[in-house]
Amino acid sequence: CFTFQLTQVMTRIGHLKMSSSYWRQLACLLAFLPAAYAEIKPISALLEPDSSHIQYVEGYLTAPGSIDLSDLRFYTVGSGEFLVDDDEFATGNMMDDDDDGGTRRLDGESVVRREEDGAFKVEGSSLDIAVFHLPSECATSRNGCDWVDLGIGARTDEGVLRYCCSQDAIDMKMCTGANWGRLIIDVDKFKGKHRLMNIPDTGDFDSHLKFGTFEEKDPKSSGIYTIAFANCNVEGRPLVVEGNTVWKSRHGYLPGDKFGWMYF
């Protein structure tokens, strides 16, 4: 578990009066220490209130491990007040309405009410954050994973796809009015973790996510994970997310490696 050359070098260090057996034992112990990687992925993005797209981050996690979003800062801004440095934060992976698959691509309280014309409205905004594992059988395929199969979003028999519970999604029986302005989550299919951050409709808002650490303890759950941010209320407020996502795998820290948009 050590090399002869390493022992020679160590035993020739004059100011350390250690025997060669000491260095052999030390080398053996060091050989069994896990390697650690300390690269952390930063995020800086404007989450516009929009029911037609969501943003997401992807990364690889070796379980047991955790994904920590506690460092992320969420704050409201006015329209046009925030610009992303495209040279530092890349975007990509687009999906629009014509694609028939979801393939690749705290704290106040929001109150849903129904207007006289039957349309649903919500006081304030609700930012949905979903963290979920992409099964290897689809994550490594050419088309990738269909999020609907994983419990995110819904699709009609005619192939119409929605991820946000908008008025037309309600009309198509994809979700109910109580979830207007929220990410569509099928609780029978969804095996990931979910957090909700409620944004007041007026006043300054600047906060961090409560309970921002998502732990994965089962070694069989290693693989690619997605963090989806959905600001689905079209009448809500623009929200900036800034900070680091920390991917702590069994052998140290690994970064999220993708940041993109998903249109539908």
Secondary structure, 3 states (H helix, E strand, C coil): CCCHHHHHHHHCCCCCCCCHHHHHHHHHHHHCCCCCCECCEEEEEEECCCCCEEEEEEEEECCCEEEECCCCEEEECCCCCCCCCCCCCCCCCCCCCCCCCCCCCCCCCCEEEECCCCCEEEECEEEEEEEEEECHHHHCCCCCCCHHHHCECEECCCCCEECECCHHHHHCCCCCHHHCCCECECCCCCCCEEEEEEECCCCCCEEECCCCEEEECCHHHCEEEEEEEEECCCCCCCEEEEEEEEEEECCEEECEEEEEEEEC
